[in-house]
Amino acid sequence: MSMCESTLNIEPELNGRVLVAAGIIVNQQGQVLIARRPDHLHQGGLWEFPGGKVEAGEPLANALRRELKEELAIEVLNADPYKTIFFDYPDKQVQLAFFWVDHFQGQACGLEGQEIQWVAVGKLVDYAFPAANQAIVDELVQKQS
C-alpha cells in the first residue's frame, strides 16, 4: 500500500483510479459528521467522511454538493478544498478529494440507510476508518490537540 498527497488543483480525471469527492463536514459545535459504509461495499462496515464518486467531466465541488444532497439531505453552502489523497489498496486505487464544509443547510440524515454520527474531533480515533482516510483523521486530531 502506498499513499501520497497533493494539492487540489487537479482535473477530475480517473487515470485508472476511482475519483471521490468527500466532505469534512463540521457543525457549529465543532463536531465532524461521519458515516458508516454499508457492509456489502468496498471497505464495508468502516466509517468515512461522506461523499461519493465523481462523474466524468464533473467538477469536484459540484460532485461533493450532489453527493451530500443525495446521501445526507444537506445543501452545501461553503466547501473549501482541503487535501487530496492518492491511495492504493490491493484491489482498488482511489483518489480522494477532501473539502472542508463548515456551512450547510438542512439536517443531515442517512438517506441511503447508512448510519451517521456527529463526533468530536478528538473521538475520531475511536472509529475504524478505511486506510485511505487515516491520514485525514490523524491530521484533524493532531490539529485539535
C-alpha positions in Angstrom: 0.0 0.0 0.0 1.2 3.5 -0.8 -0.1 7.0 -0.1 0.9 10.4 -1.3 -0.7 13.8 -1.0 -1.1 16.7 -3.4 -2.9 20.0 -3.8 -6.5 20.0 -5.0 -5.6 21.7 -8.3 -6.4 18.7 -10.4 -8.9 17.9 -13.1 -11.5 15.3 -12.3 -9.8 12.6 -14.4 -9.9 9.0 -13.3 -6.5 7.9 -14.7 -7.4 4.3 -13.6 -8.3 5.5 -10.1 -11.7 5.8 -8.5 -12.1 9.6 -8.0 -14.1 10.5 -4.9 -15.2 13.9 -3.5 -15.5 13.8 0.3 -16.6 16.3 2.9 -15.2 17.0 6.3 -18.5 18.4 7.5 -18.2 20.5 10.7 -21.2 21.7 12.7 -21.4 24.8 15.0 -20.3 22.7 17.9 -17.1 21.7 16.1 -18.2 18.1 15.6 -17.4 16.2 12.4 -20.0 14.1 10.6 -19.0 10.6 9.7 -21.0 7.8 8.0 -20.7 4.0 8.2 -20.1 2.3 4.9 -22.6 -0.4 4.1 -21.2 -3.9 4.7 -21.6 -5.0 1.1 -19.4 -2.2 -0.3 -15.6 -1.9 -0.6 -14.3 -1.2 3.0 -17.8 -2.0 4.2 -18.5 -1.5 7.9 -15.9 1.2 8.3 -16.6 4.8 9.0 -15.8 7.5 6.4 -16.2 11.2 5.6 -19.3 11.4 3.4 -19.1 11.9 -0.3 -19.0 9.8 -3.4 -17.7 9.1 -6.9 -17.2 12.0 -9.3 -18.9 11.6 -12.6 -16.9 12.0 -15.9 -16.3 15.7 -16.5 -17.9 16.8 -13.3 -16.1 19.5 -11.3 -15.1 18.2 -7.8 -17.0 20.8 -5.8 -20.2 20.0 -7.8 -19.7 16.3 -7.2 -19.4 17.0 -3.5 -22.6 19.1 -3.4 -24.5 16.5 -5.4 -23.3 13.5 -3.3 -24.0 15.2 0.1 -27.5 16.2 -1.1 -28.2 12.7 -2.3 -26.7 10.9 0.7 -27.4 13.3 3.6 -30.1 15.7 2.5 -27.9 18.7 3.1 -27.2 21.7 0.9 -23.6 22.7 0.9 -23.2 26.5 1.3 -19.4 26.6 1.6 -16.8 23.9 0.7 -13.1 24.8 0.7 -10.6 22.5 -0.8 -8.7 20.7 2.0 -6.4 18.0 0.6 -6.3 15.2 -2.0 -5.1 11.7 -1.0 -4.0 9.1 -3.5 -4.1 5.6 -2.0 -3.6 2.1 -3.4 -5.5 -0.8 -1.9 -4.5 -4.3 -3.1 -7.8 -4.4 -5.2 -8.5 -0.7 -5.9 -6.8 2.6 -6.4 -8.5 5.7 -5.1 -8.1 9.5 -5.4 -9.9 11.2 -2.5 -10.5 15.0 -2.9 -11.4 16.3 0.6 -13.3 19.5 1.2 -13.8 21.4 4.4 -17.6 22.0 4.7 -18.4 24.5 7.5 -21.6 26.0 6.2 -24.6 23.9 5.1 -28.3 23.9 5.2 -30.6 21.2 6.4 -30.4 18.4 9.0 -28.2 15.5 8.0 -29.8 12.1 7.8 -28.7 8.9 6.1 -30.9 8.9 3.0 -29.3 5.6 1.8 -29.9 3.8 5.1 -26.3 4.5 6.3 -25.6 5.2 10.0 -24.3 8.7 10.6 -22.9 10.3 13.7 -21.6 13.7 14.8 -18.3 13.1 16.5 -16.0 15.4 18.5 -12.7 15.6 16.6 -10.7 14.0 19.4 -13.1 11.0 19.3 -12.5 10.2 15.7 -9.7 7.8 16.8 -12.4 5.7 18.4 -13.8 4.8 15.0 -12.4 2.4 12.4 -11.8 4.2 9.0 -10.5 2.9 5.7 -6.8 3.2 5.4 -7.1 5.9 2.7 -8.9 8.1 5.3 -6.5 7.6 8.2 -4.1 10.4 7.3 -7.0 12.9 7.4 -8.2 11.5 10.7 -4.7 11.8 12.2 -4.2 15.3 10.9 -7.6 16.5 12.3 -6.9 15.0 15.7 -3.3 16.4 15.8 -4.5 19.9 14.8 -7.1 19.9 17.6 -4.6 18.9 20.3 
